[in-house]
């Protein structure tokens, strides 16, 4: 795992956040959730986790998925 960056929900995402994730991040933020995002990389794929309990990730096929954290 490679650590990326951190930013507050509702603020502009840093340039290091892949553009492909931005629409899904905006959709999650439209739910009125607050907190901070953390961008990490797992097996070369980006994962943005909102500490309010959501994650936005790009899977192995390239699909972007936004979902609540899974146990």
mmCIF file of the N, C-alpha and C atoms, coordinates in Angstrom:
data_MODEL
# 
_entry.id   MODEL 
# 
loop_
_atom_site.group_PDB 
_atom_site.id 
_atom_site.type_symbol 
_atom_site.label_atom_id 
_atom_site.label_alt_id 
_atom_site.label_comp_id 
_atom_site.label_asym_id 
_atom_site.label_entity_id 
_atom_site.label_seq_id 
_atom_site.pdbx_PDB_ins_code 
_atom_site.Cartn_x 
_atom_site.Cartn_y 
_atom_site.Cartn_z 
_atom_site.occupancy 
_atom_site.B_iso_or_equiv 
_atom_site.pdbx_formal_charge 
_atom_site.auth_seq_id 
_atom_site.auth_comp_id 
_atom_site.auth_asym_id 
_atom_site.auth_atom_id 
_atom_site.pdbx_PDB_model_num 
ATOM 1   N N  . UNK A 1 1  ? 0.853   -1.178 0.000   1.00 0.00 ? 1  UNK A N  1 
ATOM 2   C CA . UNK A 1 1  ? 0.000   0.000  0.000   1.00 0.00 ? 1  UNK A CA 1 
ATOM 3   C C  . UNK A 1 1  ? 0.890   1.230  0.000   1.00 0.00 ? 1  UNK A C  1 
ATOM 4   N N  . UNK A 1 2  ? 0.496   2.211  -0.789  1.00 0.00 ? 2  UNK A N  1 
ATOM 5   C CA . UNK A 1 2  ? 1.223   3.467  -0.872  1.00 0.00 ? 2  UNK A CA 1 
ATOM 6   C C  . UNK A 1 2  ? 0.309   4.570  -0.376  1.00 0.00 ? 2  UNK A C  1 
ATOM 7   N N  . UNK A 1 3  ? 0.785   5.381  0.559   1.00 0.00 ? 3  UNK A N  1 
ATOM 8   C CA . UNK A 1 3  ? -0.006  6.485  1.081   1.00 0.00 ? 3  UNK A CA 1 
ATOM 9   C C  . UNK A 1 3  ? 0.016   7.629  0.089   1.00 0.00 ? 3  UNK A C  1 
ATOM 10  N N  . UNK A 1 4  ? -1.112  8.241  -0.136  1.00 0.00 ? 4  UNK A N  1 
ATOM 11  C CA . UNK A 1 4  ? -1.215  9.354  -1.060  1.00 0.00 ? 4  UNK A CA 1 
ATOM 12  C C  . UNK A 1 4  ? -1.282  10.670 -0.327  1.00 0.00 ? 4  UNK A C  1 
ATOM 13  N N  . UNK A 1 5  ? -2.507  11.141 -0.074  1.00 0.00 ? 5  UNK A N  1 
ATOM 14  C CA . UNK A 1 5  ? -2.695  12.454 0.532   1.00 0.00 ? 5  UNK A CA 1 
ATOM 15  C C  . UNK A 1 5  ? -4.002  12.480 1.311   1.00 0.00 ? 5  UNK A C  1 
ATOM 16  N N  . UNK A 1 6  ? -4.232  13.583 2.001   1.00 0.00 ? 6  UNK A N  1 
ATOM 17  C CA . UNK A 1 6  ? -5.428  13.742 2.825   1.00 0.00 ? 6  UNK A CA 1 
ATOM 18  C C  . UNK A 1 6  ? -5.989  15.134 2.580   1.00 0.00 ? 6  UNK A C  1 
ATOM 19  N N  . UNK A 1 7  ? -7.345  15.245 2.562   1.00 0.00 ? 7  UNK A N  1 
ATOM 20  C CA . UNK A 1 7  ? -7.983  16.544 2.388   1.00 0.00 ? 7  UNK A CA 1 
ATOM 21  C C  . UNK A 1 7  ? -9.370  16.511 3.002   1.00 0.00 ? 7  UNK A C  1 
ATOM 22  N N  . UNK A 1 8  ? -9.901  17.689 3.305   1.00 0.00 ? 8  UNK A N  1 
ATOM 23  C CA . UNK A 1 8  ? -11.217 17.809 3.937   1.00 0.00 ? 8  UNK A CA 1 
ATOM 24  C C  . UNK A 1 8  ? -12.331 17.623 2.911   1.00 0.00 ? 8  UNK A C  1 
ATOM 25  N N  . UNK A 1 9  ? -13.361 16.918 3.307   1.00 0.00 ? 9  UNK A N  1 
ATOM 26  C CA . UNK A 1 9  ? -14.549 16.775 2.453   1.00 0.00 ? 9  UNK A CA 1 
ATOM 27  C C  . UNK A 1 9  ? -15.115 18.161 2.186   1.00 0.00 ? 9  UNK A C  1 
ATOM 28  N N  . UNK A 1 10 ? -15.530 18.372 0.961   1.00 0.00 ? 10 UNK A N  1 
ATOM 29  C CA . UNK A 1 10 ? -16.096 19.658 0.583   1.00 0.00 ? 10 UNK A CA 1 
ATOM 30  C C  . UNK A 1 10 ? -15.075 20.635 0.033   1.00 0.00 ? 10 UNK A C  1 
ATOM 31  N N  . UNK A 1 11 ? -13.809 20.341 0.201   1.00 0.00 ? 11 UNK A N  1 
ATOM 32  C CA . UNK A 1 11 ? -12.777 21.202 -0.373  1.00 0.00 ? 11 UNK A CA 1 
ATOM 33  C C  . UNK A 1 11 ? -12.285 20.590 -1.679  1.00 0.00 ? 11 UNK A C  1 
ATOM 34  N N  . UNK A 1 12 ? -11.517 21.348 -2.424  1.00 0.00 ? 12 UNK A N  1 
ATOM 35  C CA . UNK A 1 12 ? -10.977 20.833 -3.685  1.00 0.00 ? 12 UNK A CA 1 
ATOM 36  C C  . UNK A 1 12 ? -10.006 19.695 -3.404  1.00 0.00 ? 12 UNK A C  1 
ATOM 37  N N  . UNK A 1 13 ? -10.160 18.633 -4.153  1.00 0.00 ? 13 UNK A N  1 
ATOM 38  C CA . UNK A 1 13 ? -9.235  17.500 -4.015  1.00 0.00 ? 13 UNK A CA 1 
ATOM 39  C C  . UNK A 1 13 ? -7.866  17.902 -4.558  1.00 0.00 ? 13 UNK A C  1 
ATOM 40  N N  . UNK A 1 14 ? -6.798  17.406 -3.942  1.00 0.00 ? 14 UNK A N  1 
ATOM 41  C CA . UNK A 1 14 ? -5.458  17.693 -4.453  1.00 0.00 ? 14 UNK A CA 1 
ATOM 42  C C  . UNK A 1 14 ? -5.274  17.150 -5.872  1.00 0.00 ? 14 UNK A C  1 
ATOM 43  N N  . UNK A 1 15 ? -4.345  17.713 -6.596  1.00 0.00 ? 15 UNK A N  1 
ATOM 44  C CA . UNK A 1 15 ? -4.078  17.312 -7.979  1.00 0.00 ? 15 UNK A CA 1 
ATOM 45  C C  . UNK A 1 15 ? -3.670  15.847 -8.083  1.00 0.00 ? 15 UNK A C  1 
ATOM 46  N N  . UNK A 1 16 ? -3.183  15.261 -6.996  1.00 0.00 ? 16 UNK A N  1 
ATOM 47  C CA . UNK A 1 16 ? -2.744  13.863 -7.027  1.00 0.00 ? 16 UNK A CA 1 
ATOM 48  C C  . UNK A 1 16 ? -3.909  12.869 -7.024  1.00 0.00 ? 16 UNK A C  1 
ATOM 49  N N  . UNK A 1 17 ? -5.121  13.342 -6.772  1.00 0.00 ? 17 UNK A N  1 
ATOM 50  C CA . UNK A 1 17 ? -6.290  12.457 -6.792  1.00 0.00 ? 17 UNK A CA 1 
ATOM 51  C C  . UNK A 1 17 ? -6.667  12.208 -8.255  1.00 0.00 ? 17 UNK A C  1 
ATOM 52  N N  . UNK A 1 18 ? -6.718  10.948 -8.676  1.00 0.00 ? 18 UNK A N  1 
ATOM 53  C CA . UNK A 1 18 ? -7.049  10.656 -10.071 1.00 0.00 ? 18 UNK A CA 1 
ATOM 54  C C  . UNK A 1 18 ? -8.414  11.228 -10.474 1.00 0.00 ? 18 UNK A C  1 
ATOM 55  N N  . UNK A 1 19 ? -8.451  11.859 -11.640 1.00 0.00 ? 19 UNK A N  1 
ATOM 56  C CA . UNK A 1 19 ? -9.678  12.491 -12.128 1.00 0.00 ? 19 UNK A CA 1 
ATOM 57  C C  . UNK A 1 19 ? -10.832 11.504 -12.222 1.00 0.00 ? 19 UNK A C  1 
ATOM 58  N N  . UNK A 1 20 ? -10.534 10.250 -12.479 1.00 0.00 ? 20 UNK A N  1 
ATOM 59  C CA . UNK A 1 20 ? -11.588 9.244  -12.618 1.00 0.00 ? 20 UNK A CA 1 
ATOM 60  C C  . UNK A 1 20 ? -12.385 9.071  -11.315 1.00 0.00 ? 20 UNK A C  1 
ATOM 61  N N  . UNK A 1 21 ? -11.792 9.387  -10.169 1.00 0.00 ? 21 UNK A N  1 
ATOM 62  C CA . UNK A 1 21 ? -12.490 9.241  -8.884  1.00 0.00 ? 21 UNK A CA 1 
ATOM 63  C C  . UNK A 1 21 ? -13.351 10.456 -8.527  1.00 0.00 ? 21 UNK A C  1 
ATOM 64  N N  . UNK A 1 22 ? -13.060 11.601 -9.123  1.00 0.00 ? 22 UNK A N  1 
ATOM 65  C CA . UNK A 1 22 ? -13.692 12.848 -8.692  1.00 0.00 ? 22 UNK A CA 1 
ATOM 66  C C  . UNK A 1 22 ? -15.215 12.857 -8.774  1.00 0.00 ? 22 UNK A C  1 
ATOM 67  N N  . UNK A 1 23 ? -15.851 12.365 -9.842  1.00 0.00 ? 23 UNK A N  1 
ATOM 68  C CA . UNK A 1 23 ? -17.325 12.366 -9.849  1.00 0.00 ? 23 UNK A CA 1 
ATOM 69  C C  . UNK A 1 23 ? -17.931 11.542 -8.709  1.00 0.00 ? 23 UNK A C  1 
ATOM 70  N N  . UNK A 1 24 ? -17.347 10.401 -8.403  1.00 0.00 ? 24 UNK A N  1 
ATOM 71  C CA . UNK A 1 24 ? -17.875 9.560  -7.319  1.00 0.00 ? 24 UNK A CA 1 
ATOM 72  C C  . UNK A 1 24 ? -17.634 10.214 -5.955  1.00 0.00 ? 24 UNK A C  1 
ATOM 73  N N  . UNK A 1 25 ? -16.500 10.876 -5.794  1.00 0.00 ? 25 UNK A N  1 
ATOM 74  C CA . UNK A 1 25 ? -16.236 11.601 -4.543  1.00 0.00 ? 25 UNK A CA 1 
ATOM 75  C C  . UNK A 1 25 ? -17.269 12.704 -4.368  1.00 0.00 ? 25 UNK A C  1 
ATOM 76  N N  . UNK A 1 26 ? -17.559 13.442 -5.439  1.00 0.00 ? 26 UNK A N  1 
ATOM 77  C CA . UNK A 1 26 ? -18.573 14.506 -5.373  1.00 0.00 ? 26 UNK A CA 1 
ATOM 78  C C  . UNK A 1 26 ? -19.947 13.935 -5.024  1.00 0.00 ? 26 UNK A C  1 
ATOM 79  N N  . UNK A 1 27 ? -20.263 12.771 -5.568  1.00 0.00 ? 27 UNK A N  1 
ATOM 80  C CA . UNK A 1 27 ? -21.562 12.144 -5.271  1.00 0.00 ? 27 UNK A CA 1 
ATOM 81  C C  . UNK A 1 27 ? -21.654 11.775 -3.792  1.00 0.00 ? 27 UNK A C  1 
ATOM 82  N N  . UNK A 1 28 ? -20.587 11.227 -3.243  1.00 0.00 ? 28 UNK A N  1 
ATOM 83  C CA . UNK A 1 28 ? -20.578 10.883 -1.816  1.00 0.00 ? 28 UNK A CA 1 
ATOM 84  C C  . UNK A 1 28 ? -20.719 12.151 -0.981  1.00 0.00 ? 28 UNK A C  1 
ATOM 85  N N  . UNK A 1 29 ? -19.985 13.192 -1.340  1.00 0.00 ? 29 UNK A N  1 
ATOM 86  C CA . UNK A 1 29 ? -20.047 14.443 -0.577  1.00 0.00 ? 29 UNK A CA 1 
ATOM 87  C C  . UNK A 1 29 ? -21.418 15.102 -0.672  1.00 0.00 ? 29 UNK A C  1 
ATOM 88  N N  . UNK A 1 30 ? -22.160 14.839 -1.756  1.00 0.00 ? 30 UNK A N  1 
ATOM 89  C CA . UNK A 1 30 ? -23.492 15.432 -1.906  1.00 0.00 ? 30 UNK A CA 1 
ATOM 90  C C  . UNK A 1 30 ? -24.470 14.897 -0.865  1.00 0.00 ? 30 UNK A C  1 
ATOM 91  N N  . UNK A 1 31 ? -24.098 13.846 -0.182  1.00 0.00 ? 31 UNK A N  1 
ATOM 92  C CA . UNK A 1 31 ? -24.936 13.278 0.890   1.00 0.00 ? 31 UNK A CA 1 
ATOM 93  C C  . UNK A 1 31 ? -24.823 14.076 2.188   1.00 0.00 ? 31 UNK A C  1 
ATOM 94  N N  . UNK A 1 32 ? -23.990 15.122 2.177   1.00 0.00 ? 32 UNK A N  1 
ATOM 95  C CA . UNK A 1 32 ? -23.834 15.972 3.356   1.00 0.00 ? 32 UNK A CA 1 
ATOM 96  C C  . UNK A 1 32 ? -22.872 15.423 4.387   1.00 0.00 ? 32 UNK A C  1 
ATOM 97  N N  . UNK A 1 33 ? -22.077 14.440 4.008   1.00 0.00 ? 33 UNK A N  1 
ATOM 98  C CA . UNK A 1 33 ? -21.127 13.841 4.944   1.00 0.00 ? 33 UNK A CA 1 
ATOM 99  C C  . UNK A 1 33 ? -19.949 14.772 5.176   1.00 0.00 ? 33 UNK A C  1 
ATOM 100 N N  . UNK A 1 34 ? -19.409 14.727 6.364   1.00 0.00 ? 34 UNK A N  1 
ATOM 101 C CA . UNK A 1 34 ? -18.258 15.553 6.714   1.00 0.00 ? 34 UNK A CA 1 
ATOM 102 C C  . UNK A 1 34 ? -17.100 14.646 7.092   1.00 0.00 ? 34 UNK A C  1 
ATOM 103 N N  . UNK A 1 35 ? -15.940 15.215 7.140   1.00 0.00 ? 35 UNK A N  1 
ATOM 104 C CA . UNK A 1 35 ? -14.752 14.469 7.544   1.00 0.00 ? 35 UNK A CA 1 
ATOM 105 C C  . UNK A 1 35 ? -13.607 14.735 6.596   1.00 0.00 ? 35 UNK A C  1 
ATOM 106 N N  . UNK A 1 36 ? -12.677 13.821 6.579   1.00 0.00 ? 36 UNK A N  1 
ATOM 107 C CA . UNK A 1 36 ? -11.494 13.940 5.731   1.00 0.00 ? 36 UNK A CA 1 
ATOM 108 C C  . UNK A 1 36 ? -11.338 12.702 4.864   1.00 0.00 ? 36 UNK A C  1 
ATOM 109 N N  . UNK A 1 37 ? -10.898 12.935 3.644   1.00 0.00 ? 37 UNK A N  1 
ATOM 110 C CA . UNK A 1 37 ? -10.575 11.873 2.708   1.00 0.00 ? 37 UNK A CA 1 
ATOM 111 C C  . UNK A 1 37 ? -9.112  11.517 2.866   1.00 0.00 ? 37 UNK A C  1 
ATOM 112 N N  . UNK A 1 38 ? -8.797  10.252 2.676   1.00 0.00 ? 38 UNK A N  1 
ATOM 113 C CA . UNK A 1 38 ? -7.418  9.779  2.612   1.00 0.00 ? 38 UNK A CA 1 
ATOM 114 C C  . UNK A 1 38 ? -7.271  8.977  1.333   1.00 0.00 ? 38 UNK A C  1 
ATOM 115 N N  . UNK A 1 39 ? -6.326  9.385  0.506   1.00 0.00 ? 39 UNK A N  1 
ATOM 116 C CA . UNK A 1 39 ? -6.047  8.676  -0.741  1.00 0.00 ? 39 UNK A CA 1 
ATOM 117 C C  . UNK A 1 39 ? -4.887  7.721  -0.508  1.00 0.00 ? 39 UNK A C  1 
ATOM 118 N N  . UNK A 1 40 ? -5.091  6.460  -0.842  1.00 0.00 ? 40 UNK A N  1 
ATOM 119 C CA . UNK A 1 40 ? -4.029  5.459  -0.800  1.00 0.00 ? 40 UNK A CA 1 
ATOM 120 C C  . UNK A 1 40 ? -4.050  4.695  -2.115  1.00 0.00 ? 40 UNK A C  1 
ATOM 121 N N  . UNK A 1 41 ? -3.066  3.875  -2.317  1.00 0.00 ? 41 UNK A N  1 
ATOM 122 C CA . UNK A 1 41 ? -2.956  3.065  -3.524  1.00 0.00 ? 41 UNK A CA 1 
ATOM 123 C C  . UNK A 1 41 ? -2.732  1.629  -3.088  1.00 0.00 ? 41 UNK A C  1 
ATOM 124 N N  . UNK A 1 42 ? -3.517  0.713  -3.622  1.00 0.00 ? 42 UNK A N  1 
ATOM 125 C CA . UNK A 1 42 ? -3.371  -0.702 -3.322  1.00 0.00 ? 42 UNK A CA 1 
ATOM 126 C C  . UNK A 1 42 ? -3.263  -1.443 -4.649  1.00 0.00 ? 42 UNK A C  1 
ATOM 127 N N  . UNK A 1 43 ? -2.175  -2.147 -4.821  1.00 0.00 ? 43 UNK A N  1 
ATOM 128 C CA . UNK A 1 43 ? -1.915  -2.862 -6.076  1.00 0.00 ? 43 UNK A CA 1 
ATOM 129 C C  . UNK A 1 43 ? -2.014  -1.931 -7.274  1.00 0.00 ? 43 UNK A C  1 
ATOM 130 N N  . UNK A 1 44 ? -1.550  -0.690 -7.089  1.00 0.00 ? 44 UNK A N  1 
ATOM 131 C CA . UNK A 1 44 ? -1.525  0.279  -8.169  1.00 0.00 ? 44 UNK A CA 1 
ATOM 132 C C  . UNK A 1 44 ? -2.847  0.962  -8.460  1.00 0.00 ? 44 UNK A C  1 
ATOM 133 N N  . UNK A 1 45 ? -3.881  0.659  -7.673  1.00 0.00 ? 45 UNK A N  1 
ATOM 134 C CA . UNK A 1 45 ? -5.205  1.256  -7.884  1.00 0.00 ? 45 UNK A CA 1 
ATOM 135 C C  . UNK A 1 45 ? -5.539  2.209  -6.745  1.00 0.00 ? 45 UNK A C  1 
ATOM 136 N N  . UNK A 1 46 ? -6.157  3.361  -7.084  1.00 0.00 ? 46 UNK A N  1 
ATOM 137 C CA . UNK A 1 46 ? -6.464  4.354  -6.056  1.00 0.00 ? 46 UNK A CA 1 
ATOM 138 C C  . UNK A 1 46 ? -7.684  3.983  -5.218  1.00 0.00 ? 46 UNK A C  1 
ATOM 139 N N  . UNK A 1 47 ? -7.591  4.349  -3.945  1.00 0.00 ? 47 UNK A N  1 
ATOM 140 C CA . UNK A 1 47 ? -8.709  4.190  -3.012  1.00 0.00 ? 47 UNK A CA 1 
ATOM 141 C C  . UNK A 1 47 ? -8.779  5.478  -2.193  1.00 0.00 ? 47 UNK A C  1 
ATOM 142 N N  . UNK A 1 48 ? -9.933  6.142  -2.227  1.00 0.00 ? 48 UNK A N  1 
ATOM 143 C CA . UNK A 1 48 ? -10.161 7.322  -1.398  1.00 0.00 ? 48 UNK A CA 1 
ATOM 144 C C  . UNK A 1 48 ? -11.150 6.921  -0.311  1.00 0.00 ? 48 UNK A C  1 
ATOM 145 N N  . UNK A 1 49 ? -10.745 7.078  0.934   1.00 0.00 ? 49 UNK A N  1 
ATOM 146 C CA . UNK A 1 49 ? -11.601 6.702  2.061   1.00 0.00 ? 49 UNK A CA 1 
ATOM 147 C C  . UNK A 1 49 ? -11.993 7.951  2.838   1.00 0.00 ? 49 UNK A C  1 
ATOM 148 N N  . UNK A 1 50 ? -13.291 8.105  3.039   1.00 0.00 ? 50 UNK A N  1 
ATOM 149 C CA . UNK A 1 50 ? -13.812 9.196  3.852   1.00 0.00 ? 50 UNK A CA 1 
ATOM 150 C C  . UNK A 1 50 ? -14.019 8.656  5.255   1.00 0.00 ? 50 UNK A C  1 
ATOM 151 N N  . UNK A 1 51 ? -13.480 9.349  6.251   1.00 0.00 ? 51 UNK A N  1 
ATOM 152 C CA . UNK A 1 51 ? -13.557 8.807  7.606   1.00 0.00 ? 51 UNK A CA 1 
ATOM 153 C C  . UNK A 1 51 ? -14.978 8.790  8.163   1.00 0.00 ? 51 UNK A C  1 
ATOM 154 N N  . UNK A 1 52 ? -15.951 9.275  7.397   1.00 0.00 ? 52 UNK A N  1 
ATOM 155 C CA . UNK A 1 52 ? -17.360 9.160  7.783   1.00 0.00 ? 52 UNK A CA 1 
ATOM 156 C C  . UNK A 1 52 ? -17.939 7.801  7.383   1.00 0.00 ? 52 UNK A C  1 
ATOM 157 N N  . UNK A 1 53 ? -17.085 6.929  6.802   1.00 0.00 ? 53 UNK A N  1 
ATOM 158 C CA . UNK A 1 53 ? -17.530 5.567  6.538   1.00 0.00 ? 53 UNK A CA 1 
ATOM 159 C C  . UNK A 1 53 ? -17.736 5.194  5.085   1.00 0.00 ? 53 UNK A C  1 
ATOM 160 N N  . UNK A 1 54 ? -17.169 5.937  4.155   1.00 0.00 ? 54 UNK A N  1 
ATOM 161 C CA . UNK A 1 54 ? -17.323 5.641  2.722   1.00 0.00 ? 54 UNK A CA 1 
ATOM 162 C C  . UNK A 1 54 ? -15.973 5.460  2.067   1.00 0.00 ? 54 UNK A C  1 
ATOM 163 N N  . UNK A 1 55 ? -15.977 4.710  0.971   1.00 0.00 ? 55 UNK A N  1 
ATOM 164 C CA . UNK A 1 55 ? -14.785 4.572  0.158   1.00 0.00 ? 55 UNK A CA 1 
ATOM 165 C C  . UNK A 1 55 ? -15.161 4.690  -1.314  1.00 0.00 ? 55 UNK A C  1 
ATOM 166 N N  . UNK A 1 56 ? -14.252 5.264  -2.070  1.00 0.00 ? 56 UNK A N  1 
ATOM 167 C CA . UNK A 1 56 ? -14.376 5.359  -3.525  1.00 0.00 ? 56 UNK A CA 1 
ATOM 168 C C  . UNK A 1 56 ? -13.123 4.703  -4.074  1.00 0.00 ? 56 UNK A C  1 
ATOM 169 N N  . UNK A 1 57 ? -13.301 3.713  -4.930  1.00 0.00 ? 57 UNK A N  1 
ATOM 170 C CA . UNK A 1 57 ? -12.143 2.975  -5.416  1.00 0.00 ? 57 UNK A CA 1 
ATOM 171 C C  . UNK A 1 57 ? -12.306 2.628  -6.882  1.00 0.00 ? 57 UNK A C  1 
ATOM 172 N N  . UNK A 1 58 ? -11.185 2.325  -7.491  1.00 0.00 ? 58 UNK A N  1 
ATOM 173 C CA . UNK A 1 58 ? -11.185 1.837  -8.857  1.00 0.00 ? 58 UNK A CA 1 
ATOM 174 C C  . UNK A 1 58 ? -10.791 0.373  -8.799  1.00 0.00 ? 58 UNK A C  1 
ATOM 175 N N  . UNK A 1 59 ? -11.666 -0.500 -9.313  1.00 0.00 ? 59 UNK A N  1 
ATOM 176 C CA . UNK A 1 59 ? -11.373 -1.929 -9.226  1.00 0.00 ? 59 UNK A CA 1 
ATOM 177 C C  . UNK A 1 59 ? -10.458 -2.372 -10.366 1.00 0.00 ? 59 UNK A C  1 
ATOM 178 N N  . UNK A 1 60 ? -10.158 -3.644 -10.408 1.00 0.00 ? 60 UNK A N  1 
ATOM 179 C CA . UNK A 1 60 ? -9.204  -4.185 -11.388 1.00 0.00 ? 60 UNK A CA 1 
ATOM 180 C C  . UNK A 1 60 ? -9.674  -4.015 -12.825 1.00 0.00 ? 60 UNK A C  1 
ATOM 181 N N  . UNK A 1 61 ? -10.982 -3.875 -13.039 1.00 0.00 ? 61 UNK A N  1 
ATOM 182 C CA . UNK A 1 61 ? -11.501 -3.685 -14.394 1.00 0.00 ? 61 UNK A CA 1 
ATOM 183 C C  . UNK A 1 61 ? -11.536 -2.217 -14.796 1.00 0.00 ? 61 UNK A C  1 
ATOM 184 N N  . UNK A 1 62 ? -11.227 -1.316 -13.860 1.00 0.00 ? 62 UNK A N  1 
ATOM 185 C CA . UNK A 1 62 ? -11.260 0.113  -14.135 1.00 0.00 ? 62 UNK A CA 1 
ATOM 186 C C  . UNK A 1 62 ? -12.538 0.793  -13.701 1.00 0.00 ? 62 UNK A C  1 
ATOM 187 N N  . UNK A 1 63 ? -13.507 0.005  -13.221 1.00 0.00 ? 63 UNK A N  1 
ATOM 188 C CA . UNK A 1 63 ? -14.773 0.573  -12.757 1.00 0.00 ? 63 UNK A CA 1 
ATOM 189 C C  . UNK A 1 63 ? -14.554 1.321  -11.451 1.00 0.00 ? 63 UNK A C  1 
ATOM 190 N N  . UNK A 1 64 ? -15.214 2.469  -11.317 1.00 0.00 ? 64 UNK A N  1 
ATOM 191 C CA . UNK A 1 64 ? -15.154 3.246  -10.077 1.00 0.00 ? 64 UNK A CA 1 
ATOM 192 C C  . UNK A 1 64 ? -16.372 2.892  -9.239  1.00 0.00 ? 64 UNK A C  1 
ATOM 193 N N  . UNK A 1 65 ? -16.132 2.587  -7.983  1.00 0.00 ? 65 UNK A N  1 
ATOM 194 C CA . UNK A 1 65 ? -17.178 2.142  -7.058  1.00 0.00 ? 65 UNK A CA 1 
ATOM 195 C C  . UNK A 1 65 ? -17.164 3.053  -5.835  1.00 0.00 ? 65 UNK A C  1 
ATOM 196 N N  . UNK A 1 66 ? -18.335 3.528  -5.434  1.00 0.00 ? 66 UNK A N  1 
ATOM 197 C CA . UNK A 1 66 ? -18.507 4.273  -4.190  1.00 0.00 ? 66 UNK A CA 1 
ATOM 198 C C  . UNK A 1 66 ? -19.408 3.444  -3.297  1.00 0.00 ? 66 UNK A C  1 
ATOM 199 N N  . UNK A 1 67 ? -18.958 3.185  -2.079  1.00 0.00 ? 67 UNK A N  1 
ATOM 200 C CA . UNK A 1 67 ? -19.741 2.327  -1.186  1.00 0.00 ? 67 UNK A CA 1 
ATOM 201 C C  . UNK A 1 67 ? -19.374 2.605  0.269   1.00 0.00 ? 67 UNK A C  1 
ATOM 202 N N  . UNK A 1 68 ? -20.292 2.268  1.175   1.00 0.00 ? 68 UNK A N  1 
ATOM 203 C CA . UNK A 1 68 ? -19.944 2.329  2.597   1.00 0.00 ? 68 UNK A CA 1 
ATOM 204 C C  . UNK A 1 68 ? -18.846 1.306  2.878   1.00 0.00 ? 68 UNK A C  1 
ATOM 205 N N  . UNK A 1 69 ? -18.051 1.565  3.901   1.00 0.00 ? 69 UNK A N  1 
ATOM 206 C CA . UNK A 1 69 ? -17.007 0.605  4.267   1.00 0.00 ? 69 UNK A CA 1 
ATOM 207 C C  . UNK A 1 69 ? -17.612 -0.768 4.452   1.00 0.00 ? 69 UNK A C  1 
ATOM 208 N N  . UNK A 1 70 ? -16.881 -1.776 4.024   1.00 0.00 ? 70 UNK A N  1 
ATOM 209 C CA . UNK A 1 70 ? -17.325 -3.150 4.198   1.00 0.00 ? 70 UNK A CA 1 
ATOM 210 C C  . UNK A 1 70 ? -16.464 -3.807 5.266   1.00 0.00 ? 70 UNK A C  1 
ATOM 211 N N  . UNK A 1 71 ? -17.120 -4.575 6.145   1.00 0.00 ? 71 UNK A N  1 
ATOM 212 C CA . UNK A 1 71 ? -16.399 -5.264 7.210   1.00 0.00 ? 71 UNK A CA 1 
ATOM 213 C C  . UNK A 1 71 ? -15.687 -6.483 6.674   1.00 0.00 ? 71 UNK A C  1 
# 
